[in-house]
Amino acid sequence: MFKGRCQSTFRTLYPEIPRIDAHTHAGADIGTICNYMRIREQLSNNHKVDLMHWINLDNRHAPIQCIDSVKSLSDGKMSFVYGNYNPESLLQEGIQSFEARVSESFGYKLWFGPVARRQSNLFHLELINDERLYPYFSYLSENGIPLIGLHIADPNGQFGDRTPWCPNPIVFWRQITAFEQLLIQHPDLLVIAAHGAWLVCQDAQLDYLRYLLSTYSNLYIDIAATFQYFNRLNRENLRDFFIQYSDRILFGTDIGFVSNSSIDEFVDRYNKCFMVLETNDVVPGSFFGNEDIQGLALPKEVLMRVYYDNAYRLLLHRTL
Ligand SMILES: [Zn+2]
């Protein structure tokens, strides 16, 4: 175990592997998109990292017309996905309007966390296996449009160490089991669950995630924002999980708006993630949070899939 290497001077151990960040939220904010490009430049010049592409999962208010402008602003380094952060609005919008908008995008982002975290509850839409949503999922499935960055539940820690996001395990597991029903009912729908479907805050949750990935072949996960909870898991359990399911895991951060003054900070945040995945160091914090995290020292072939291969195969080839 090694502690002392600093993220600000860290150089990736694998400069030959490009990285795709599959979960970002620049939306249509011009300043933020330009600052992502500056982060990319610093990572390349100072840390030998090729952060080659971002999947931009909307920012809740971005107009659909921004797909092309995002592409040109980012010099082709960013792909925009239409997103929805209020599932009730899907029902208000109606299936025809949904189809017209989604057909413009190469995927669809849906946020489906606990009802208590939403501003609106007009239709009392509590669980993702609500049959009123099935026509929307059927449309995506029949047209080969993936559900990207699907947010299910919220982090739920073990007894005595719950998280403020979703402290009630009953609420948490109701959402997770509803998610499995979605997978059962739509076996042809390609799903990339955001944040490991939040089954990454307890060792037993990781076992359930193994079960889901083993059972549903169209299910993938991104690891955006999950690094901050790695210290809650047995390191060998987590490392084994990454290795066993390396063809189902996509790198992601959940990076959002970036101001001109916070570019260095975000370069450090990216580097902390790379250190956690690549080294055996104890890393001081991650993309979010300040908890020490024991690095996973993942094999190169695993990193190749997580950083690049999976996102390219599932997403990027659709946008080029
Ligand atoms: Zn996100």
Boltz pocket constraint, residues with backbone or C-beta under 6 A from the ligand:
constraints:
  - pocket:
      binder: B
      contacts: [[A, 23], [A, 24], [A, 25], [A, 194], [A, 224], [A, 254]]
      max_distance: 6.0
